[in-house]
Amino acid sequence: MTEHLHEAEDRVALRALVDAYGAAADAKRYPDMAACFVEDGRFTMCMTPGEDQPTAVHQGRAEIEGAMAALDAFVATTHLIGAQVVELDGSTARGEATCVALHVLVRPTGRRLLTMGIRYEDRFGRHDGRWLLEDRRLVVLWQELRPMEG
């Protein structure tokens, strides 16, 4: 029974970490996003829809925090974290999470909505009793850009 309880606690903690990352993105709290990673964590971005080839790789919290500033291009974002599947292995875990990310742009021609379907491929580690991302791969599966009303 205790083993199942620990597994449930770990799963809740991993989901909370993924949700905290998304909430920090929407609030543009880039240091909080970077703090979801271990000090030497890696963040790989595959931003070409439908391709899983890296367009950028950022190593370490400082680089990761700097990369997140790209969100400043948007007046607002909403990251809707969907399903998360996790495989636990002691103090490490692997997981995938889906996300629909909405990004509001302001252009001379009006407001635009960039919507992305994203898959996060994560490797986690427990450090000092706390789960953190060791490696995160962001893969853009699809995207749509359309005018916004209002």
HELIX and SHEET records of a PDB file:
HELIX    1   1 THR A    2  ASP A   26  1                                  25    
HELIX    2   2 TYR A   30  ALA A   34  1                                   5    
HELIX    3   3 ARG A   61  MET A   68  1                                   8    
HELIX    4   4 ALA A   69  ALA A   73  5                                   5    
SHEET    1   A 6 ALA A  56  GLN A  59  0                                        
SHEET    2   A 6 PHE A  37  CYS A  46 -1                                        
SHEET    3   A 6 ARG A 130  PRO A 147  1                                        
SHEET    4   A 6 GLY A 110  HIS A 127 -1                                        
SHEET    5   A 6 THR A  92  ARG A 107 -1                                        
SHEET    6   A 6 ALA A  76  ASP A  89 -1                                        
END                                                                             
